[in-house]
Amino acid sequence: MKYNFTVQKTTTPKVKPDPNTLKFGRAFSDHMFIMDFDRDRGWYDGRIVPYGPISLDPAAAVFHYGQEMFEGMKAYRTPDGRVQLFRPYMNAERTRKTNERMCMPDMDPELFVSAVKAIVDVERDWIPEKEGTSLYLRPFIIASEAFLGVQASNQYMFMIICSPVGPYFDIPGGGIAPTKIYVEEELIRAARGGVGFAKVGGNYGGALKAQEHAAAHGCSQVLWLDANEHSFVEEIGAANAFFMIGDEVITAPLQGTILPGVTRASVIELLKKWGIKISERPLRISEVVKASEDGTLKEIFASGTAAVITPVGELKFRNNALTVGDGGVGPTAQKLYDALYGMQTGTREDDMGWTVEV
């Protein structure tokens, strides 16, 4: 099905930020996408308008009952000037699963991807060309009906805003560099039966206190443990976690507490293609500690849209600093980053069929 959206161009275009000093998520483009939903009408009135504040009733359900969701993805400019997205239909399918869990309206994947393509097409000039930069896309849905009472809203707004970004981590010379991670044993991110697999703001707001714990220990992020026993490794901050012990790469299984990351799925598919053993299974933090002590813990890395691949050089666990491998960037993490970032930016052949041109 083909979707048509109206376009209202801004009469006061912004000055684009310097690509050499771009921060992550601080600058926003000239336009945004908006579409409304009503139980009686479905999704309607998709439009691209000048970027700016929106008006909501103070009683809008999103403010009081947290009915909302969001996605994160990027548009890249290739060396020959093309613009492409990376596996956008996976974001569309994850949106459907999040919406179902949050009692929010379903959205046709074609509608989702068409809206993303439409706003990216209008904002092509906002996609920076410098290496390590991209146009970050934030599709989100909020409950907009005004009422006080715990029930699903009858009205929603679907929006997409765009932000030209530099690297998520400020690494001199670009690329990737090892980081330090704090093992969080008190707070939890998600429990089975909850919304850990959904892309909702509460998962991130509830993680801020743990982030403070990590910073107090000189670390940039936390390693979450399971809610039941506080024994099994789950995610690293807002990213999926991978552990290479011996010749096996291990990541937590999707059992309701783990976000099904687009980059996570891509990592798993690439490792299988390369003949590297990859297991989706429970892994105790005690096994990780033992592997560090006996020298079989070769690598730890996180995967996600923002940074692609983030190597871990050190774990802080119960006041002990555990070195991962040689403390640097492991060869598996580097190979994955080179392959994924290369396909995303068009500097490497996409032999997986993952990129979609706008």
NORRA-V442203 format. One record per backbone hydrogen bond with DSSP energy under -1.0 kcal/mol. CO is the residue of the C=O (numbers start at 1). NH is the residue of the N-H. Records with the same first field share a line. If there is no record, write none. Layout:
CO: NH / NH
//
This chain:
6: 48
18: 21
30: 51
32: 49
33: 160
34: 47
35: 158
36: 44
37: 156
38: 42
42: 38
44: 36
46: 6
47: 34
48: 8
49: 32
57: 60
59: 147
60: 63
61: 65
66: 68
67: 143
69: 141
73: 137
75: 135
76: 84
78: 81
82: 78
83: 358
84: 76
85: 356
87: 90
88: 92
89: 93
90: 94
91: 95
92: 96
93: 97
94: 98
95: 99
96: 100
97: 101
98: 102
99: 104
108: 112
109: 113
110: 114
111: 115
112: 116
113: 117
114: 118
115: 119
116: 120
117: 121
118: 122
119: 123
123: 126
124: 127
130: 133
134: 165
135: 75
136: 163
137: 73
138: 161
139: 71
140: 159
141: 69
142: 157
143: 62
145: 61
149: 151
154: 39
155: 144 / 145
156: 37
157: 142
158: 35
159: 140
160: 33
161: 138
162: 29
163: 136
165: 134
169: 171
171: 174
179: 313 / 314
180: 220 / 221
181: 316
182: 223
191: 194
195: 198
198: 200
199: 70
200: 203
201: 204 / 205
202: 206
205: 208
207: 211
208: 212
209: 213
210: 214
211: 215
212: 216
214: 217 / 219
215: 218
221: 182
222: 237
223: 184
224: 234
231: 285
232: 226
235: 224
236: 239
239: 236
240: 303
242: 301
243: 250
244: 298 / 299
245: 248
248: 245
249: 279
250: 243
251: 281
253: 255
256: 197
259: 261
261: 265
262: 266
263: 267
264: 268
265: 269
266: 270
267: 271
268: 272
269: 273
270: 274
271: 276
272: 275
277: 249
279: 251
283: 233
284: 288
285: 289
286: 290
287: 291
288: 292
289: 293
290: 294
291: 296 / 297
296: 246 / 298
297: 325
299: 244
300: 312
301: 242
302: 310
303: 240
304: 308
307: 309
308: 304
310: 302
311: 179
313: 324
314: 181
315: 322
316: 183
317: 320
320: 317
322: 315
324: 327
330: 334
331: 335
332: 336
333: 337
334: 338
335: 339
336: 340
337: 341
338: 342
339: 343
340: 344
341: 345
342: 347 / 348
349: 351
354: 87
356: 85
//
